[in-house]
Amino acid sequence: MRDDCVGFVLKSSVAAAECADVAAWWPRYRDAARVWANPMDRAIVGGFSADRLGWAFASGYQAALHALFPGAPEDRIAALCVTETEGNHPKAIRTALKRSPGKCLLSGSKRWTTLGPDGSVFFVAARDGIAAGERPSIKIVRVARESPGLRIEAMPPAKFVPEVPHARIAFDGVEVEECDLLGGDGYDLYVKPFRTVEDLHVHAAAIAYLAREARRLEWPRAWVERAAALLHALRALSAEDPSSPATHVALAGALAFGAGLADETGQFWEKAGGDPAAVRWRRDRELLRVAGSARMQRTARAWERLAAR
């Protein structure tokens, strides 16, 4: 296994094979993942190897899921299923897990499941039918694509990174085993920290993608140096507790630095004219600003928690 992923970004070939769809991207990411054990390294190398921001995002998303669910199979596309019609907070989650002697049944539906149309294993947030209390108890249930009663419907492409598909997924009395229920509170242990884990891995993958384009298009070395520094910072942060307020404050600073780097590339992309990568970047760059308000709230809460100690 290799561990010098930033060195890989700085010295490997800048050629990237064109990937039009998931079928083309997935084998490349899977093969890279076999060489790098650390999920953050996989995100960085996957982003560097991507020919567009969409596949950098997909690489970071897969790496984040493997950081959160270390037992996820390496050879299958994984997806986290949380969001429903009313959102993704515990009270908005209506998908339910009903238990009876000898079996558990999962019923409900999810939307905007990233890579859902191509997913092979789903980690599903569901209400635990045996729990009682003011806040619903949430369990994470592992469900295989081939499970009877599971239906997948592709959603229309998003306006940016349209290559990365999303899906509505319905669970009509899907039978699951007790061993498919992850231990502990599913919301506190998995759903809540996922935004932090995803931010770390996706932004690292995006910066690695831009670093490859910077080398290919001969952007200033000073920009590449700052990108390398940010990759090292994100890699270090990925080893910290994702629920720690100090981690959230540091992450806010790292993401602000990364946003500045991304904005600075506008002048470089202009010089690239009609280069296909430049055209795609102008279409897709808003992806990095998604959930900005949620990140601001997370940072504000982190400062409040630090002040209360």
ABEGO torsion letter per residue (X at the ends): XBABAAAAAAABBABBBBBABAAAAAAAAAAAAAABABAAAAAAAAAAABABAAAAAAAAAAAAAAAABAABBAABBBBBBABBAAEABAAABABBBBBBBGBBBBBEBBBGBBGAAABABBBBBBBBAABBEABBBBBBBBBBAABBGBBBBBBBBBABGAABBBBBBBBBGBBBBAAABBBEBAAAAAAAAAAAAAAAAAAAAAAAAAAAAAAAAGBBAAAAAAAAAAAAAAAAAAABBAABAAAAAAAAAAAAAAAAAAAAAAAAAAAAEABAAAAAAAAAAAAAABGAAAAAAAAAAAAAAAAAX
